[in-house]
C-alpha cells in the first residue's frame, strides 16, 4: 500500500496517482512518482453561486448586476448563469468555480 503525501489516503501499490486527490503517489524509493502530464496539479475547486433577486428592480438592472459580478469571476471560473421569474419576482443566479476550502 502507498500513502498519498497530499491527503494521507491509501492506495494499492499498482497505482501512480491518488484516487482521492489525483496527487502523485510515492514510488518505491519513497519519492513521489514522476508526473505523466505536463500541466501542474491544480488545487481542487468547489462550485459556488451568487443570487441576484429583486421585485423593485428591472430585468435590465438585475442583468447588469449579474453581468458585472460574472465579469469579476472570469471566464475560466464561470459555470453558467440561470434566471427565473414568478409573479414579478426576478432571480438571476451566477454559478462559478472557487478554490476549495
C-alpha positions in Angstrom: 0.0 0.0 0.0 1.1 3.5 -0.7 0.0 6.6 1.3 -0.6 9.9 -0.5 1.6 12.6 0.8 -1.1 15.2 0.0 -4.2 13.8 1.6 -3.0 10.7 3.5 -5.3 8.3 1.6 -4.1 4.8 1.0 -3.9 3.3 -2.5 -2.7 0.0 -3.9 1.0 -0.3 -5.0 0.0 -0.6 -8.6 -1.2 3.0 -8.9 0.9 6.1 -9.6 -1.7 8.7 -8.5 -4.1 9.0 -5.6 -7.7 8.0 -6.3 -9.0 10.7 -4.0 -7.0 13.9 -4.9 -5.2 12.8 -8.1 -1.8 13.7 -6.5 1.3 11.7 -7.3 1.9 8.7 -5.0 5.4 7.8 -3.8 7.5 5.5 -6.0 9.3 2.5 -4.5 12.0 4.8 -3.1 9.6 7.0 -1.1 9.6 9.9 -3.5 6.5 11.0 -5.4 6.1 9.2 -8.8 7.0 11.3 -11.8 4.1 13.2 -13.3 2.7 11.9 -16.5 1.2 15.2 -17.5 2.9 18.5 -18.5 0.4 20.6 -16.6 0.9 21.2 -12.9 -1.6 19.8 -10.3 -4.3 22.4 -9.7 -6.0 22.8 -6.4 -9.4 21.3 -6.2 -12.3 23.6 -6.9 -15.9 23.8 -5.5 -19.0 25.1 -7.1 -20.4 28.3 -5.7 -23.2 30.7 -6.6 -24.4 34.2 -6.1 -28.1 35.2 -6.3 -29.4 38.5 -7.7 -33.1 39.0 -6.8 -35.5 41.8 -6.9 -39.1 42.8 -7.2 -38.5 46.5 -7.4 -35.6 46.4 -9.9 -36.0 46.0 -13.7 -34.7 42.9 -15.5 -32.1 45.2 -17.1 -30.9 46.2 -13.6 -30.7 42.6 -12.4 -28.9 41.5 -15.6 -26.4 44.4 -15.2 -25.6 43.4 -11.6 -25.2 39.8 -12.5 -23.1 40.6 -15.6 -20.8 42.8 -13.5 -20.3 40.1 -10.9 -19.7 37.4 -13.6 -17.0 39.6 -15.1 -15.1 39.6 -11.8 -15.3 35.8 -11.6 -13.6 35.5 -15.0 -14.5 33.2 -17.9 -12.3 30.4 -16.7 -14.3 30.1 -13.4 -17.8 30.8 -14.8 -20.1 27.7 -14.9 -23.4 29.2 -16.0 -26.0 31.9 -15.4 -29.6 31.0 -14.8 -32.7 33.0 -14.3 -36.4 32.7 -13.4 -39.4 34.9 -12.7 -42.5 34.4 -10.7 -45.2 37.0 -10.2 -42.8 39.9 -10.8 -40.0 38.5 -8.6 -36.9 38.1 -10.8 -34.0 35.9 -9.8 -30.6 35.5 -11.6 -28.1 33.0 -10.3 -24.4 33.1 -11.3 -22.7 29.7 -10.8 -18.9 29.6 -10.7 -15.9 27.7 -9.5 -13.9 28.8 -6.5 -10.9 27.4 -4.6 -11.9 24.6 -2.2 -11.7 25.5 1.4 
